[in-house]
Amino acid sequence: MSVLLAPNESRVLKIGLKPLPVLSVTTEPPGALVSVGNETCRSPCRLALEPGRHTVETSLEGYLTRAGPFI
């Protein structure tokens, strides 16, 4: 959005923002590294992501790494 203001002019903008969708991840056992694009956290955790399809990868030392759509 751009606003052009003339000299001595004032404007008030009221802009409604929508929150990002949140992905909540839990793993068994807890503490796995969760990666979604450039975002990472340790489970259990929550990530705010842009709307759309994402690939989720989970890894923990001593366990197989899992990636893909988890249902």
All heavy atoms as TSV, in Angstrom:
chain	resi	resn	atom	element	x	y	z
A	1	MET	N	N	0.849	-1.158	0.000
A	1	MET	CA	C	0.000	0.000	0.000
A	1	MET	C	C	0.898	1.224	0.000
A	1	MET	O	O	1.895	1.288	0.699
A	1	MET	CB	C	-0.886	-0.020	1.259
A	1	MET	CG	C	-1.652	1.253	1.475
A	1	MET	SD	S	-2.588	1.282	3.012
A	1	MET	CE	C	-3.873	0.149	2.622
A	2	SER	N	N	0.535	2.185	-0.784
A	2	SER	CA	C	1.267	3.445	-0.775
A	2	SER	C	C	0.290	4.576	-0.496
A	2	SER	O	O	-0.893	4.494	-0.836
A	2	SER	CB	C	2.005	3.671	-2.091
A	2	SER	OG	O	1.077	3.784	-3.146
A	3	VAL	N	N	0.792	5.607	0.138
A	3	VAL	CA	C	-0.028	6.757	0.496
A	3	VAL	C	C	0.725	8.010	0.065
A	3	VAL	O	O	1.919	8.149	0.346
A	3	VAL	CB	C	-0.285	6.805	2.024
A	3	VAL	CG1	C	-1.061	8.036	2.407
A	3	VAL	CG2	C	-1.001	5.555	2.476
A	4	LEU	N	N	0.040	8.900	-0.609
A	4	LEU	CA	C	0.615	10.173	-1.011
A	4	LEU	C	C	0.036	11.247	-0.104
A	4	LEU	O	O	-1.185	11.400	-0.016
A	4	LEU	CB	C	0.286	10.483	-2.477
A	4	LEU	CG	C	0.751	11.832	-2.996
A	4	LEU	CD1	C	2.282	11.921	-2.940
A	4	LEU	CD2	C	0.257	12.049	-4.412
A	5	LEU	N	N	0.913	11.937	0.599
A	5	LEU	CA	C	0.474	12.997	1.498
A	5	LEU	C	C	0.919	14.343	0.937
A	5	LEU	O	O	2.071	14.519	0.543
A	5	LEU	CB	C	1.057	12.817	2.897
A	5	LEU	CG	C	0.603	11.581	3.656
A	5	LEU	CD1	C	1.372	11.453	4.965
A	5	LEU	CD2	C	-0.886	11.629	3.929
A	6	ALA	N	N	0.000	15.279	0.922
A	6	ALA	CA	C	0.318	16.642	0.510
A	6	ALA	C	C	0.915	17.382	1.701
A	6	ALA	O	O	0.761	16.956	2.853
A	6	ALA	CB	C	-0.952	17.338	0.022
A	7	PRO	N	N	1.590	18.489	1.463
A	7	PRO	CA	C	2.120	19.270	2.585
A	7	PRO	C	C	1.003	19.624	3.572
A	7	PRO	O	O	-0.112	19.953	3.166
A	7	PRO	CB	C	2.690	20.523	1.920
A	7	PRO	CG	C	3.009	20.097	0.523
A	7	PRO	CD	C	1.953	19.083	0.172
A	8	ASN	N	N	1.286	19.473	4.851
A	8	ASN	CA	C	0.342	19.785	5.938
A	8	ASN	C	C	-0.880	18.870	5.971
A	8	ASN	O	O	-1.867	19.186	6.626
A	8	ASN	CB	C	-0.096	21.245	5.893
A	8	ASN	CG	C	1.067	22.180	6.063
A	8	ASN	OD1	O	1.938	21.939	6.888
A	8	ASN	ND2	N	1.115	23.245	5.266
A	9	GLU	N	N	-0.853	17.764	5.265
A	9	GLU	CA	C	-1.987	16.835	5.255
A	9	GLU	C	C	-1.729	15.706	6.247
A	9	GLU	O	O	-0.601	15.252	6.411
A	9	GLU	CB	C	-2.182	16.240	3.856
A	9	GLU	CG	C	-3.340	15.265	3.781
A	9	GLU	CD	C	-3.483	14.643	2.403
A	9	GLU	OE1	O	-2.570	14.779	1.571
A	9	GLU	OE2	O	-4.505	13.996	2.183
A	10	SER	N	N	-2.774	15.260	6.908
A	10	SER	CA	C	-2.702	14.108	7.812
A	10	SER	C	C	-3.757	13.096	7.413
A	10	SER	O	O	-4.850	13.470	6.990
A	10	SER	CB	C	-2.947	14.540	9.262
A	10	SER	OG	O	-1.917	15.382	9.696
A	11	ARG	N	N	-3.429	11.830	7.559
A	11	ARG	CA	C	-4.398	10.754	7.300
A	11	ARG	C	C	-4.255	9.703	8.380
A	11	ARG	O	O	-3.176	9.495	8.932
A	11	ARG	CB	C	-4.147	10.094	5.950
A	11	ARG	CG	C	-4.509	10.966	4.790
A	11	ARG	CD	C	-4.504	10.160	3.532
A	11	ARG	NE	N	-4.725	11.048	2.403
A	11	ARG	CZ	C	-4.877	10.642	1.176
A	11	ARG	NH1	N	-4.806	9.356	0.908
A	11	ARG	NH2	N	-5.081	11.495	0.203
A	12	VAL	N	N	-5.342	9.030	8.651
A	12	VAL	CA	C	-5.343	7.910	9.583
A	12	VAL	C	C	-5.663	6.661	8.773
A	12	VAL	O	O	-6.650	6.626	8.044
A	12	VAL	CB	C	-6.393	8.115	10.704
A	12	VAL	CG1	C	-6.462	6.892	11.589
A	12	VAL	CG2	C	-6.084	9.369	11.498
A	13	LEU	N	N	-4.809	5.655	8.905
A	13	LEU	CA	C	-5.045	4.383	8.234
A	13	LEU	C	C	-5.433	3.331	9.253
A	13	LEU	O	O	-4.810	3.231	10.309
A	13	LEU	CB	C	-3.775	3.912	7.516
A	13	LEU	CG	C	-3.247	4.778	6.392
A	13	LEU	CD1	C	-1.963	4.163	5.838
A	13	LEU	CD2	C	-4.264	4.924	5.286
A	14	LYS	N	N	-6.459	2.586	8.936
A	14	LYS	CA	C	-6.837	1.455	9.766
A	14	LYS	C	C	-6.724	0.221	8.879
A	14	LYS	O	O	-7.458	0.072	7.910
A	14	LYS	CB	C	-8.260	1.621	10.301
A	14	LYS	CG	C	-8.663	0.529	11.243
A	14	LYS	CD	C	-10.022	0.789	11.856
A	14	LYS	CE	C	-10.353	-0.310	12.845
A	14	LYS	NZ	N	-11.636	-0.074	13.504
A	15	ILE	N	N	-5.774	-0.653	9.230
A	15	ILE	CA	C	-5.488	-1.813	8.393
A	15	ILE	C	C	-5.679	-3.075	9.222
A	15	ILE	O	O	-5.057	-3.239	10.270
A	15	ILE	CB	C	-4.036	-1.756	7.858
A	15	ILE	CG1	C	-3.834	-0.463	7.063
A	15	ILE	CG2	C	-3.721	-2.984	7.030
A	15	ILE	CD1	C	-2.407	-0.183	6.696
A	16	GLY	N	N	-6.563	-3.942	8.774
A	16	GLY	CA	C	-6.799	-5.217	9.457
A	16	GLY	C	C	-5.834	-6.272	8.939
A	16	GLY	O	O	-5.728	-6.490	7.740
A	17	LEU	N	N	-5.086	-6.893	9.830
A	17	LEU	CA	C	-4.141	-7.943	9.458
A	17	LEU	C	C	-4.712	-9.313	9.811
A	17	LEU	O	O	-5.394	-9.465	10.819
A	17	LEU	CB	C	-2.811	-7.743	10.201
A	17	LEU	CG	C	-2.096	-6.424	9.943
A	17	LEU	CD1	C	-0.846	-6.330	10.809
A	17	LEU	CD2	C	-1.745	-6.260	8.482
A	18	LYS	N	N	-4.426	-10.278	8.961
A	18	LYS	CA	C	-4.874	-11.647	9.220
A	18	LYS	C	C	-3.690	-12.456	9.745
A	18	LYS	O	O	-2.585	-12.368	9.208
A	18	LYS	CB	C	-5.401	-12.288	7.942
A	18	LYS	CG	C	-6.674	-11.658	7.438
A	18	LYS	CD	C	-7.177	-12.380	6.214
A	18	LYS	CE	C	-8.463	-11.729	5.733
A	18	LYS	NZ	N	-9.013	-12.425	4.559
A	19	PRO	N	N	-3.898	-13.252	10.788
A	19	PRO	CA	C	-2.794	-14.055	11.320
A	19	PRO	C	C	-2.408	-15.172	10.352
A	19	PRO	O	O	-3.241	-15.662	9.577
A	19	PRO	CB	C	-3.352	-14.627	12.624
A	19	PRO	CG	C	-4.832	-14.614	12.438
A	19	PRO	CD	C	-5.139	-13.462	11.537
A	20	LEU	N	N	-1.140	-15.561	10.399
A	20	LEU	CA	C	-0.668	-16.685	9.599
A	20	LEU	C	C	-1.213	-17.992	10.169
A	20	LEU	O	O	-1.440	-18.098	11.377
A	20	LEU	CB	C	0.862	-16.742	9.625
A	20	LEU	CG	C	1.604	-15.655	8.868
A	20	LEU	CD1	C	3.101	-15.750	9.148
A	20	LEU	CD2	C	1.335	-15.765	7.373
A	21	PRO	N	N	-1.405	-18.997	9.307
A	21	PRO	CA	C	-1.772	-20.315	9.816
A	21	PRO	C	C	-0.649	-20.861	10.702
A	21	PRO	O	O	0.527	-20.552	10.486
A	21	PRO	CB	C	-1.906	-21.171	8.555
A	21	PRO	CG	C	-2.017	-20.216	7.422
A	21	PRO	CD	C	-1.319	-18.971	7.851
A	22	VAL	N	N	-1.006	-21.659	11.693
A	22	VAL	CA	C	-0.030	-22.216	12.625
A	22	VAL	C	C	-0.033	-23.736	12.512
A	22	VAL	O	O	-1.083	-24.366	12.520
A	22	VAL	CB	C	-0.340	-21.789	14.078
A	22	VAL	CG1	C	0.576	-22.486	15.060
A	22	VAL	CG2	C	-0.223	-20.272	14.216
A	23	LEU	N	N	1.155	-24.303	12.379
A	23	LEU	CA	C	1.333	-25.745	12.358
A	23	LEU	C	C	1.858	-26.173	13.720
A	23	LEU	O	O	2.901	-25.685	14.172
A	23	LEU	CB	C	2.341	-26.143	11.272
A	23	LEU	CG	C	2.717	-27.616	11.204
A	23	LEU	CD1	C	1.519	-28.448	10.747
A	23	LEU	CD2	C	3.902	-27.813	10.271
A	24	SER	N	N	1.140	-27.056	14.411
A	24	SER	CA	C	1.579	-27.603	15.693
A	24	SER	C	C	2.155	-28.984	15.441
A	24	SER	O	O	1.521	-29.808	14.779
A	24	SER	CB	C	0.413	-27.709	16.671
A	24	SER	OG	O	-0.069	-26.436	17.001
A	25	VAL	N	N	3.359	-29.235	15.959
A	25	VAL	CA	C	4.036	-30.515	15.721
A	25	VAL	C	C	4.412	-31.155	17.054
A	25	VAL	O	O	5.007	-30.506	17.912
A	25	VAL	CB	C	5.314	-30.316	14.877
A	25	VAL	CG1	C	6.000	-31.654	14.628
A	25	VAL	CG2	C	5.003	-29.626	13.561
A	26	THR	N	N	4.037	-32.414	17.219
A	26	THR	CA	C	4.496	-33.216	18.354
A	26	THR	C	C	5.143	-34.473	17.773
A	26	THR	O	O	4.734	-34.957	16.722
A	26	THR	CB	C	3.349	-33.612	19.299
A	26	THR	OG1	O	2.362	-34.334	18.558
A	26	THR	CG2	C	2.711	-32.396	19.930
A	27	THR	N	N	6.150	-34.967	18.438
A	27	THR	CA	C	6.815	-36.190	17.990
A	27	THR	C	C	6.953	-37.139	19.179
A	27	THR	O	O	6.894	-36.724	20.327
A	27	THR	CB	C	8.222	-35.898	17.422
A	27	THR	OG1	O	9.027	-35.314	18.438
A	27	THR	CG2	C	8.164	-34.993	16.217
A	28	GLU	N	N	7.122	-38.416	18.856
A	28	GLU	CA	C	7.386	-39.419	19.875
A	28	GLU	C	C	8.700	-40.082	19.529
A	28	GLU	O	O	8.768	-40.748	18.478
A	28	GLU	CB	C	6.245	-40.438	19.920
A	28	GLU	CG	C	6.364	-41.446	21.015
A	28	GLU	CD	C	6.474	-40.818	22.404
A	28	GLU	OE1	O	5.735	-39.874	22.714
A	28	GLU	OE2	O	7.330	-41.278	23.170
A	29	PRO	N	N	9.748	-39.856	20.238
A	29	PRO	CA	C	9.849	-39.078	21.468
A	29	PRO	C	C	9.922	-37.575	21.165
A	29	PRO	O	O	10.223	-37.181	20.042
A	29	PRO	CB	C	11.171	-39.569	22.088
A	29	PRO	CG	C	12.011	-39.951	20.923
A	29	PRO	CD	C	11.046	-40.502	19.896
A	30	PRO	N	N	9.650	-36.754	22.177
A	30	PRO	CA	C	9.748	-35.311	21.991
A	30	PRO	C	C	11.205	-34.881	21.818
A	30	PRO	O	O	12.125	-35.648	22.079
A	30	PRO	CB	C	9.159	-34.741	23.283
A	30	PRO	CG	C	9.232	-35.840	24.277
A	30	PRO	CD	C	9.213	-37.130	23.514
A	31	GLY	N	N	11.393	-33.659	21.359
A	31	GLY	CA	C	12.732	-33.099	21.218
A	31	GLY	C	C	13.312	-33.194	19.827
A	31	GLY	O	O	14.444	-32.776	19.597
A	32	ALA	N	N	12.552	-33.727	18.868
A	32	ALA	CA	C	13.052	-33.835	17.503
A	32	ALA	C	C	13.158	-32.454	16.871
A	32	ALA	O	O	12.377	-31.545	17.173
A	32	ALA	CB	C	12.123	-34.711	16.661
A	33	LEU	N	N	14.133	-32.297	15.983
A	33	LEU	CA	C	14.269	-31.075	15.210
A	33	LEU	C	C	13.230	-31.114	14.102
A	33	LEU	O	O	13.153	-32.088	13.346
A	33	LEU	CB	C	15.676	-30.964	14.614
A	33	LEU	CG	C	15.938	-29.737	13.754
A	33	LEU	CD1	C	15.853	-28.464	14.597
A	33	LEU	CD2	C	17.290	-29.841	13.083
A	34	VAL	N	N	12.421	-30.081	14.005
A	34	VAL	CA	C	11.374	-29.971	12.993
A	34	VAL	C	C	11.780	-28.867	12.035
A	34	VAL	O	O	12.079	-27.748	12.464
A	34	VAL	CB	C	10.008	-29.643	13.636
A	34	VAL	CG1	C	8.936	-29.485	12.579
A	34	VAL	CG2	C	9.629	-30.711	14.654
A	35	SER	N	N	11.826	-29.176	10.741
A	35	SER	CA	C	12.194	-28.190	9.729
A	35	SER	C	C	11.084	-28.080	8.698
A	35	SER	O	O	10.618	-29.086	8.167
A	35	SER	CB	C	13.484	-28.600	9.014
A	35	SER	OG	O	14.549	-28.698	9.923
A	36	VAL	N	N	10.681	-26.843	8.438
A	36	VAL	CA	C	9.706	-26.542	7.393
A	36	VAL	C	C	10.261	-25.340	6.645
A	36	VAL	O	O	10.246	-24.219	7.154
A	36	VAL	CB	C	8.313	-26.220	7.968
A	36	VAL	CG1	C	7.323	-25.950	6.850
A	36	VAL	CG2	C	7.821	-27.345	8.869
A	37	GLY	N	N	10.806	-25.581	5.453
A	37	GLY	CA	C	11.461	-24.492	4.719
A	37	GLY	C	C	12.615	-23.943	5.548
A	37	GLY	O	O	13.477	-24.693	5.997
A	38	ASN	N	N	12.619	-22.636	5.791
A	38	ASN	CA	C	13.675	-21.999	6.579
A	38	ASN	C	C	13.346	-21.932	8.069
A	38	ASN	O	O	14.117	-21.382	8.846
A	38	ASN	CB	C	13.937	-20.575	6.062
A	38	ASN	CG	C	14.516	-20.576	4.666
A	38	ASN	OD1	O	15.230	-21.492	4.288
A	38	ASN	ND2	N	14.206	-19.561	3.893
A	39	GLU	N	N	12.201	-22.447	8.471
A	39	GLU	CA	C	11.769	-22.407	9.871
A	39	GLU	C	C	12.127	-23.704	10.568
A	39	GLU	O	O	11.944	-24.784	10.001
A	39	GLU	CB	C	10.253	-22.188	9.956
A	39	GLU	CG	C	9.752	-20.925	9.277
A	39	GLU	CD	C	10.189	-19.674	9.990
A	39	GLU	OE1	O	10.332	-19.695	11.225
A	39	GLU	OE2	O	10.409	-18.660	9.303
A	40	THR	N	N	12.642	-23.611	11.787
A	40	THR	CA	C	12.951	-24.813	12.568
A	40	THR	C	C	12.521	-24.614	14.022
A	40	THR	O	O	12.416	-23.482	14.503
A	40	THR	CB	C	14.458	-25.149	12.549
A	40	THR	OG1	O	15.184	-24.065	13.114
A	40	THR	CG2	C	14.948	-25.431	11.153
A	41	CYS	N	N	12.262	-25.722	14.687
A	41	CYS	CA	C	11.940	-25.709	16.114
A	41	CYS	C	C	12.186	-27.109	16.663
A	41	CYS	O	O	12.461	-28.036	15.909
A	41	CYS	CB	C	10.498	-25.261	16.348
A	41	CYS	SG	S	9.245	-26.327	15.595
A	42	ARG	N	N	12.100	-27.262	17.981
A	42	ARG	CA	C	12.206	-28.564	18.636
A	42	ARG	C	C	10.826	-28.957	19.139
A	42	ARG	O	O	10.138	-28.170	19.783
A	42	ARG	CB	C	13.174	-28.512	19.834
A	42	ARG	CG	C	14.613	-28.356	19.442
A	42	ARG	CD	C	15.239	-29.696	19.181
A	42	ARG	NE	N	16.603	-29.516	18.677
A	42	ARG	CZ	C	17.293	-30.478	18.130
A	42	ARG	NH1	N	16.775	-31.690	18.016
A	42	ARG	NH2	N	18.504	-30.252	17.692
A	43	SER	N	N	10.413	-30.181	18.838
A	43	SER	CA	C	9.074	-30.617	19.219
A	43	SER	C	C	8.977	-30.871	20.724
A	43	SER	O	O	9.971	-31.261	21.339
A	43	SER	CB	C	8.686	-31.876	18.451
A	43	SER	OG	O	9.445	-32.973	18.926
A	44	PRO	N	N	7.813	-30.611	21.289
A	44	PRO	CA	C	6.608	-30.085	20.636
A	44	PRO	C	C	6.767	-28.590	20.362
A	44	PRO	O	O	7.371	-27.875	21.148
A	44	PRO	CB	C	5.503	-30.342	21.651
A	44	PRO	CG	C	6.197	-30.349	22.968
A	44	PRO	CD	C	7.584	-30.878	22.714
A	45	CYS	N	N	6.248	-28.149	19.221
A	45	CYS	CA	C	6.405	-26.738	18.863
A	45	CYS	C	C	5.309	-26.296	17.913
A	45	CYS	O	O	4.520	-27.107	17.433
A	45	CYS	CB	C	7.775	-26.499	18.249
A	45	CYS	SG	S	8.088	-27.425	16.734
A	46	ARG	N	N	5.297	-24.990	17.677
A	46	ARG	CA	C	4.323	-24.377	16.766
A	46	ARG	C	C	5.074	-23.455	15.819
A	46	ARG	O	O	5.957	-22.712	16.240
A	46	ARG	CB	C	3.288	-23.571	17.550
A	46	ARG	CG	C	2.440	-24.417	18.480
A	46	ARG	CD	C	1.661	-23.592	19.507
A	46	ARG	NE	N	1.004	-22.417	19.005
A	46	ARG	CZ	C	-0.254	-22.364	18.561
A	46	ARG	NH1	N	-0.987	-23.452	18.585
A	46	ARG	NH2	N	-0.767	-21.247	18.121
A	47	LEU	N	N	4.723	-23.510	14.535
A	47	LEU	CA	C	5.333	-22.649	13.527
A	47	LEU	C	C	4.245	-21.889	12.784
A	47	LEU	O	O	3.279	-22.493	12.311
A	47	LEU	CB	C	6.141	-23.478	12.521
A	47	LEU	CG	C	7.366	-24.207	13.038
A	47	LEU	CD1	C	7.907	-25.157	11.970
A	47	LEU	CD2	C	8.441	-23.207	13.438
A	48	ALA	N	N	4.389	-20.574	12.684
A	48	ALA	CA	C	3.494	-19.762	11.863
A	48	ALA	C	C	4.046	-19.793	10.440
A	48	ALA	O	O	5.196	-19.436	10.202
A	48	ALA	CB	C	3.430	-18.343	12.400
A	49	LEU	N	N	3.243	-20.259	9.489
A	49	LEU	CA	C	3.688	-20.455	8.108
A	49	LEU	C	C	2.779	-19.733	7.127
A	49	LEU	O	O	1.597	-19.528	7.400
A	49	LEU	CB	C	3.698	-21.948	7.771
A	49	LEU	CG	C	4.545	-22.845	8.658
A	49	LEU	CD1	C	4.260	-24.304	8.337
A	49	LEU	CD2	C	6.017	-22.529	8.473
A	50	GLU	N	N	3.341	-19.393	5.976
A	50	GLU	CA	C	2.534	-18.835	4.895
A	50	GLU	C	C	1.533	-19.901	4.440
A	50	GLU	O	O	1.846	-21.097	4.478
A	50	GLU	CB	C	3.429	-18.439	3.714
A	50	GLU	CG	C	4.344	-17.265	3.987
A	50	GLU	CD	C	3.606	-15.954	4.115
A	50	GLU	OE1	O	2.540	-15.785	3.480
A	50	GLU	OE2	O	4.085	-15.086	4.869
A	51	PRO	N	N	0.344	-19.499	4.001
A	51	PRO	CA	C	-0.613	-20.477	3.478
A	51	PRO	C	C	-0.003	-21.240	2.299
A	51	PRO	O	O	0.793	-20.689	1.545
A	51	PRO	CB	C	-1.786	-19.622	3.012
A	51	PRO	CG	C	-1.666	-18.355	3.791
A	51	PRO	CD	C	-0.198	-18.141	3.990
A	52	GLY	N	N	-0.332	-22.505	2.163
A	52	GLY	CA	C	0.158	-23.308	1.047
A	52	GLY	C	C	0.667	-24.661	1.507
A	52	GLY	O	O	0.553	-25.033	2.664
A	53	ARG	N	N	1.255	-25.405	0.574
A	53	ARG	CA	C	1.762	-26.748	0.838
A	53	ARG	C	C	3.207	-26.651	1.329
A	53	ARG	O	O	4.001	-25.897	0.778
A	53	ARG	CB	C	1.700	-27.583	-0.434
A	53	ARG	CG	C	2.108	-29.029	-0.237
A	53	ARG	CD	C	1.950	-29.830	-1.510
A	53	ARG	NE	N	0.583	-29.817	-2.002
A	53	ARG	CZ	C	-0.384	-30.647	-1.604
A	53	ARG	NH1	N	-0.122	-31.557	-0.692
A	53	ARG	NH2	N	-1.598	-30.574	-2.113
A	54	HIS	N	N	3.518	-27.402	2.371
A	54	HIS	CA	C	4.851	-27.384	2.962
A	54	HIS	C	C	5.343	-28.813	3.171
A	54	HIS	O	O	4.560	-29.708	3.443
A	54	HIS	CB	C	4.830	-26.679	4.328
A	54	HIS	CG	C	4.387	-25.255	4.258
A	54	HIS	ND1	N	5.233	-24.239	3.910
A	54	HIS	CD2	C	3.184	-24.689	4.472
A	54	HIS	CE1	C	4.580	-23.098	3.929
A	54	HIS	NE2	N	3.321	-23.352	4.264
A	55	THR	N	N	6.643	-29.005	3.064
A	55	THR	CA	C	7.265	-30.284	3.391
A	55	THR	C	C	7.834	-30.182	4.796
A	55	THR	O	O	8.572	-29.245	5.103
A	55	THR	CB	C	8.383	-30.633	2.393
A	55	THR	OG1	O	7.809	-30.758	1.097
A	55	THR	CG2	C	9.067	-31.941	2.772
A	56	VAL	N	N	7.461	-31.125	5.626
A	56	VAL	CA	C	7.904	-31.150	7.022
A	56	VAL	C	C	8.952	-32.248	7.162
A	56	VAL	O	O	8.739	-33.371	6.707
A	56	VAL	CB	C	6.713	-31.432	7.971
A	56	VAL	CG1	C	7.178	-31.492	9.412
A	56	VAL	CG2	C	5.624	-30.383	7.785
A	57	GLU	N	N	10.087	-31.911	7.794
A	57	GLU	CA	C	11.130	-32.910	8.048
A	57	GLU	C	C	11.393	-32.941	9.543
A	57	GLU	O	O	11.500	-31.894	10.175
A	57	GLU	CB	C	12.408	-32.564	7.293
A	57	GLU	CG	C	13.502	-33.610	7.498
A	57	GLU	CD	C	14.723	-33.335	6.651
A	57	GLU	OE1	O	14.595	-33.362	5.412
A	57	GLU	OE2	O	15.783	-33.085	7.242
A	58	THR	N	N	11.467	-34.160	10.101
A	58	THR	CA	C	11.774	-34.319	11.520
A	58	THR	C	C	12.994	-35.210	11.659
A	58	THR	O	O	13.141	-36.190	10.924
A	58	THR	CB	C	10.593	-34.943	12.294
A	58	THR	OG1	O	10.261	-36.200	11.713
A	58	THR	CG2	C	9.377	-34.031	12.280
A	59	SER	N	N	13.872	-34.851	12.594
A	59	SER	CA	C	15.067	-35.666	12.822
A	59	SER	C	C	15.454	-35.599	14.294
A	59	SER	O	O	15.209	-34.598	14.976
A	59	SER	CB	C	16.225	-35.185	11.943
A	59	SER	OG	O	16.559	-33.845	12.244
A	60	LEU	N	N	16.030	-36.688	14.762
A	60	LEU	CA	C	16.505	-36.786	16.131
A	60	LEU	C	C	17.633	-37.807	16.133
A	60	LEU	O	O	17.505	-38.888	15.532
A	60	LEU	CB	C	15.374	-37.220	17.070
A	60	LEU	CG	C	15.687	-37.289	18.559
A	60	LEU	CD1	C	16.068	-35.912	19.104
A	60	LEU	CD2	C	14.487	-37.842	19.326
A	61	GLU	N	N	18.733	-37.481	16.785
A	61	GLU	CA	C	19.875	-38.388	16.818
A	61	GLU	C	C	19.442	-39.758	17.330
A	61	GLU	O	O	18.733	-39.872	18.337
A	61	GLU	CB	C	20.974	-37.817	17.726
A	61	GLU	CG	C	22.251	-38.609	17.664
A	61	GLU	CD	C	23.377	-37.974	18.465
A	61	GLU	OE1	O	23.377	-36.743	18.634
A	61	GLU	OE2	O	24.240	-38.730	18.923
A	62	GLY	N	N	19.846	-40.792	16.599
A	62	GLY	CA	C	19.494	-42.163	16.970
A	62	GLY	C	C	18.188	-42.633	16.371
A	62	GLY	O	O	17.790	-43.778	16.603
A	63	TYR	N	N	17.518	-41.785	15.579
A	63	TYR	CA	C	16.239	-42.141	14.958
A	63	TYR	C	C	16.297	-41.840	13.466
A	63	TYR	O	O	17.056	-40.975	13.016
A	63	TYR	CB	C	15.089	-41.341	15.581
A	63	TYR	CG	C	14.816	-41.717	17.023
A	63	TYR	CD1	C	15.559	-41.141	18.060
A	63	TYR	CD2	C	13.843	-42.649	17.342
A	63	TYR	CE1	C	15.324	-41.486	19.380
A	63	TYR	CE2	C	13.598	-43.010	18.653
A	63	TYR	CZ	C	14.334	-42.423	19.665
A	63	TYR	OH	O	14.109	-42.773	20.960
A	64	LEU	N	N	15.476	-42.543	12.678
A	64	LEU	CA	C	15.387	-42.276	11.257
A	64	LEU	C	C	14.778	-40.892	11.032
A	64	LEU	O	O	13.848	-40.492	11.728
A	64	LEU	CB	C	14.512	-43.322	10.562
A	64	LEU	CG	C	15.057	-44.745	10.524
A	64	LEU	CD1	C	13.991	-45.692	9.940
A	64	LEU	CD2	C	16.328	-44.801	9.689
A	65	THR	N	N	15.309	-40.187	10.028
A	65	THR	CA	C	14.735	-38.893	9.632
A	65	THR	C	C	13.479	-39.152	8.823
A	65	THR	O	O	13.444	-40.047	7.988
A	65	THR	CB	C	15.760	-38.097	8.791
A	65	THR	OG1	O	16.880	-37.815	9.610
A	65	THR	CG2	C	15.169	-36.807	8.270
A	66	ARG	N	N	12.444	-38.387	9.112
A	66	ARG	CA	C	11.177	-38.513	8.377
A	66	ARG	C	C	10.874	-37.214	7.683
A	66	ARG	O	O	11.078	-36.145	8.235
A	66	ARG	CB	C	10.022	-38.828	9.328
A	66	ARG	CG	C	10.174	-40.060	10.164
A	66	ARG	CD	C	9.346	-41.260	9.764
A	66	ARG	NE	N	8.166	-41.078	8.970
A	66	ARG	CZ	C	6.917	-41.167	9.418
A	66	ARG	NH1	N	6.662	-41.385	10.679
A	66	ARG	NH2	N	5.902	-41.050	8.590
A	67	ALA	N	N	10.385	-37.301	6.441
A	67	ALA	CA	C	9.991	-36.113	5.693
A	67	ALA	C	C	8.748	-36.436	4.893
A	67	ALA	O	O	8.547	-37.568	4.483
A	67	ALA	CB	C	11.108	-35.672	4.768
A	68	GLY	N	N	7.927	-35.421	4.706
A	68	GLY	CA	C	6.752	-35.608	3.871
A	68	GLY	C	C	5.502	-35.136	4.556
A	68	GLY	O	O	5.545	-34.537	5.611
A	69	PRO	N	N	4.386	-35.416	3.886
A	69	PRO	CA	C	3.112	-35.065	4.507
A	69	PRO	C	C	2.786	-36.090	5.598
A	69	PRO	O	O	2.745	-37.285	5.339
A	69	PRO	CB	C	2.119	-35.137	3.350
A	69	PRO	CG	C	2.728	-36.069	2.372
A	69	PRO	CD	C	4.228	-35.970	2.563
A	70	PHE	N	N	2.633	-35.620	6.803
A	70	PHE	CA	C	2.279	-36.500	7.909
A	70	PHE	C	C	0.808	-36.300	8.216
A	70	PHE	O	O	0.352	-35.186	8.344
A	70	PHE	CB	C	3.112	-36.174	9.165
A	70	PHE	CG	C	4.589	-36.350	8.929
A	70	PHE	CD1	C	5.400	-35.253	8.719
A	70	PHE	CD2	C	5.145	-37.610	8.899
A	70	PHE	CE1	C	6.758	-35.412	8.505
A	70	PHE	CE2	C	6.505	-37.776	8.694
A	70	PHE	CZ	C	7.304	-36.681	8.478
A	71	ILE	N	N	0.090	-37.385	8.334
A	71	ILE	CA	C	-1.357	-37.301	8.603
A	71	ILE	C	C	-1.660	-38.020	9.890
A	71	ILE	O	O	-1.133	-39.053	10.168
A	71	ILE	CB	C	-2.174	-37.899	7.432
A	71	ILE	CG1	C	-1.861	-37.103	6.159
A	71	ILE	CG2	C	-3.639	-37.867	7.745
A	71	ILE	CD1	C	-2.461	-37.701	4.908
